[in-house]
Amino acid sequence: MTLQSIFLKNLLRSKLITAKIELIIEMLDYFKWLQKHFGHIRISNSREKNWQVMSKYMHGSRYQGVEFGVAWGYLTWWWFKNSSDLIESWHGFDRFTGLPRDWRNFKKGTFDTGGNVPDIQDNRIIWYKGDLEEQIQQLQIANERDYKVIVFFDLDIFEPSLVGWQNVKHSLKNGDILYFDEAFDKDERKLLDEFVLPSGEFEFVGCSWLTLSLRVKQIYS
């Protein structure tokens, strides 16, 4: 056995290094997927940078925020801190008891907040606590509205993400925004490939190595 093969064998035995290699491969595959669907694009180096791109793109309108997957509320906090003037109302959906099943290296129950909603004080925010399948019927998106809608998909796993998409897609109009927090991952990519992208026409807004934001141009009836 050569020195190089011994080094490689020991390297691959490290779970941390192996996980990083797998993540790099996923990100490269995601980059190819982005190029295939949206051509030459600029990639932000963090989700926050992508949010900044989105907020500039949204300037001049007000938005009803719909957040699927809240956890401790970091995304919510960021938008109210940095782009509060864009927000008409905010509707956050989460179990607040963690993942309903294993996802990637995270076990069922990860992201459990003890059932507590984020301590963000603003009368524009409504929290919906429980399984999305049971809570989504409370969401109201008006057919006639003078504001736009921005939908944040951050549930990580496919099944509830699909429920969210199926319940908002026919309320979406030209100019609304969709954000996917784990677009690089197979769960959200399945949602994008099999349900979202075939459902209409979309304009690329921004992305990071993990995330994606799109502007709705048309939803097919």
C-alpha positions as CSV (number, residue, x, y, z in Angstrom):
1,M,0.0,0.0,0.0
2,T,1.4,3.4,-1.0
3,L,1.8,6.3,1.3
4,Q,-0.9,8.2,-0.6
5,S,-3.4,5.4,-0.3
6,I,-2.7,5.1,3.4
7,F,-3.2,8.8,3.8
8,L,-6.5,8.8,1.8
9,K,-7.8,5.8,3.8
10,N,-7.2,7.5,7.1
11,L,-8.6,10.7,5.8
12,L,-11.9,9.1,4.8
13,R,-12.2,7.4,8.3
14,S,-12.7,10.9,9.8
15,K,-16.4,11.5,9.9
16,L,-16.0,15.3,10.1
17,I,-13.8,15.4,7.0
18,T,-16.0,13.0,5.1
19,A,-19.1,15.1,6.0
20,K,-17.3,18.2,4.7
21,I,-16.3,16.5,1.5
22,E,-19.9,15.3,1.0
23,L,-21.2,18.9,1.6
24,I,-18.7,20.3,-1.0
25,I,-20.0,17.8,-3.5
26,E,-23.6,18.7,-2.8
27,M,-22.8,22.4,-3.2
28,L,-21.0,21.8,-6.5
29,D,-24.0,19.8,-7.7
30,Y,-26.3,22.7,-6.6
31,F,-24.2,25.2,-8.5
32,K,-24.6,23.0,-11.7
33,W,-28.3,22.9,-11.0
34,L,-28.5,26.7,-10.7
35,Q,-26.6,27.2,-13.9
36,K,-28.9,24.7,-15.7
37,H,-32.1,26.6,-14.6
38,F,-31.0,30.2,-14.4
39,G,-27.8,30.5,-16.5
40,H,-25.0,32.8,-15.4
41,I,-25.7,33.9,-11.8
42,R,-24.0,35.7,-8.9
43,I,-23.7,33.7,-5.7
44,S,-23.8,35.5,-2.4
45,N,-21.4,34.1,0.3
46,S,-24.1,33.8,3.0
47,R,-27.9,33.6,3.4
48,E,-27.8,37.1,5.0
49,K,-26.2,38.5,1.9
50,N,-28.9,36.8,-0.2
51,W,-31.5,38.4,2.1
52,Q,-29.9,41.8,1.5
53,V,-30.2,41.2,-2.3
54,M,-33.8,40.2,-1.8
55,S,-34.6,43.3,0.3
56,K,-33.1,45.6,-2.4
57,Y,-35.1,43.8,-5.0
58,M,-38.3,44.3,-3.0
59,H,-37.8,48.0,-2.3
60,G,-40.9,50.1,-3.0
61,S,-43.5,47.5,-2.1
62,R,-44.8,46.0,1.2
63,Y,-45.1,42.3,1.7
64,Q,-47.1,39.8,3.7
65,G,-44.4,37.5,5.1
66,V,-45.2,33.8,5.3
67,E,-42.5,31.8,7.1
68,F,-42.7,28.0,7.1
69,G,-40.1,27.0,9.7
70,V,-39.3,29.5,12.5
71,A,-37.4,27.7,15.3
72,W,-35.8,30.5,17.5
73,G,-36.8,33.2,15.0
74,Y,-33.4,34.3,13.6
75,L,-34.8,34.9,10.1
76,T,-37.8,36.8,11.5
77,W,-35.5,38.9,13.7
78,W,-33.2,39.7,10.8
79,W,-36.1,40.9,8.5
80,F,-37.7,43.1,11.2
81,K,-34.3,44.5,12.1
82,N,-33.1,45.2,8.6
83,S,-36.2,45.6,6.4
84,S,-39.1,46.4,8.7
85,D,-40.4,49.0,6.3
86,L,-41.1,46.2,3.7
87,I,-43.3,44.2,6.1
88,E,-47.1,44.5,6.0
89,S,-47.7,41.5,8.2
90,W,-45.9,38.3,9.2
91,H,-47.2,34.8,9.7
92,G,-44.8,32.2,11.2
93,F,-45.6,28.5,11.2
94,D,-43.6,26.0,13.3
95,R,-44.1,23.0,15.6
96,F,-41.6,24.6,18.0
97,T,-40.8,21.1,19.2
98,G,-38.2,20.2,16.6
99,L,-37.9,18.1,13.5
100,P,-40.7,15.5,13.0
101,R,-38.1,13.1,11.6
102,D,-34.4,12.8,11.1
103,W,-32.9,15.1,8.4
104,R,-29.4,15.0,7.2
105,N,-27.2,14.7,10.4
106,F,-29.9,16.1,12.6
107,K,-32.0,13.7,14.7
108,K,-35.8,13.9,15.2
109,G,-36.5,16.7,17.7
110,T,-33.6,18.9,16.7
111,F,-34.4,22.6,16.8
112,D,-36.8,22.1,19.7
113,T,-37.6,25.4,21.4
114,G,-39.5,23.8,24.2
115,G,-42.7,24.9,22.5
116,N,-41.9,28.5,22.9
117,V,-42.4,31.0,20.1
118,P,-39.7,33.7,19.5
119,D,-39.7,36.7,21.8
120,I,-40.1,39.2,19.0
121,Q,-42.5,42.0,20.0
122,D,-44.3,43.4,17.0
123,N,-48.1,43.6,16.4
124,R,-47.6,42.6,12.8
125,I,-46.5,39.1,13.8
126,I,-48.8,36.1,14.2
127,W,-47.4,32.7,15.3
128,Y,-49.0,29.4,14.4
129,K,-47.9,26.6,16.7
130,G,-48.3,23.0,15.7
131,D,-48.0,20.7,12.7
132,L,-48.3,22.7,9.4
133,E,-51.0,20.3,8.1
134,E,-53.2,21.4,11.0
135,Q,-52.4,25.1,11.1
136,I,-52.1,26.1,7.5
137,Q,-55.9,26.6,7.0
138,Q,-55.7,29.6,9.3
139,L,-53.5,31.5,6.8
140,Q,-55.4,34.1,4.8
141,I,-53.9,35.6,1.6
142,A,-56.3,38.0,0.0
143,N,-57.1,37.6,-3.7
144,E,-57.4,41.4,-4.1
145,R,-54.5,43.0,-2.3
146,D,-52.3,46.1,-2.6
147,Y,-49.3,44.3,-1.1
148,K,-47.1,41.4,-2.3
149,V,-46.3,38.1,-0.6
150,I,-43.0,36.7,0.4
151,V,-42.9,33.0,1.3
152,F,-39.9,31.6,3.3
153,F,-39.5,27.8,3.1
154,D,-37.3,26.7,6.0
155,L,-38.9,23.5,7.2
156,D,-35.9,21.5,6.0
157,I,-37.8,18.4,5.1
158,F,-39.9,17.7,2.1
159,E,-43.3,16.6,3.4
160,P,-44.4,19.7,5.3
161,S,-42.7,21.9,2.7
162,L,-45.0,20.4,0.1
163,V,-48.0,21.1,2.3
164,G,-46.9,24.7,2.5
165,W,-46.4,25.0,-1.2
166,Q,-49.7,23.4,-2.1
167,N,-51.6,25.8,0.2
168,V,-50.0,29.0,-1.1
169,K,-49.3,28.5,-4.8
170,H,-52.7,29.5,-6.1
171,S,-52.7,32.7,-4.1
172,L,-49.4,33.8,-5.6
173,K,-49.2,36.6,-8.2
174,N,-46.7,38.4,-10.3
175,G,-44.1,40.1,-8.1
176,D,-44.4,37.8,-5.1
177,I,-41.2,36.3,-3.8
178,L,-40.2,32.7,-2.8
179,Y,-37.2,31.9,-0.6
180,F,-35.8,28.4,0.0
181,D,-33.3,28.1,2.9
182,E,-31.9,24.7,2.0
183,A,-32.3,24.7,-1.8
184,F,-29.0,22.8,-2.1
185,D,-30.5,19.8,-0.1
186,K,-32.3,17.0,-1.8
187,D,-35.6,17.6,0.1
188,E,-36.1,21.2,-1.0
189,R,-34.6,20.4,-4.5
190,K,-37.3,17.7,-4.8
191,L,-39.9,20.4,-4.0
192,L,-38.4,22.8,-6.5
193,D,-37.9,20.2,-9.3
194,E,-41.2,18.3,-9.0
195,F,-43.7,20.9,-7.8
196,V,-42.5,24.6,-7.8
197,L,-40.7,25.1,-11.1
198,P,-43.3,23.1,-13.1
199,S,-46.1,25.2,-11.6
200,G,-45.2,28.5,-13.3
201,E,-42.7,31.0,-14.5
202,F,-40.1,32.4,-12.2
203,E,-37.3,35.0,-12.3
204,F,-34.0,34.4,-10.4
205,V,-33.5,37.0,-7.6
206,G,-30.5,35.7,-5.7
207,C,-28.8,32.8,-4.0
208,S,-26.1,31.6,-1.7
209,W,-24.3,28.3,-1.7
210,L,-27.3,26.9,0.3
211,T,-30.3,29.2,-0.5
212,L,-32.4,30.4,-3.4
213,S,-34.8,33.3,-3.9
214,L,-37.2,33.6,-6.9
215,R,-39.7,36.1,-8.1
216,V,-43.1,34.8,-9.3
217,K,-43.9,35.9,-12.9
218,Q,-46.9,33.6,-13.4
219,I,-48.6,30.6,-11.7
220,Y,-50.3,28.2,-14.1
221,S,-54.0,27.6,-13.4
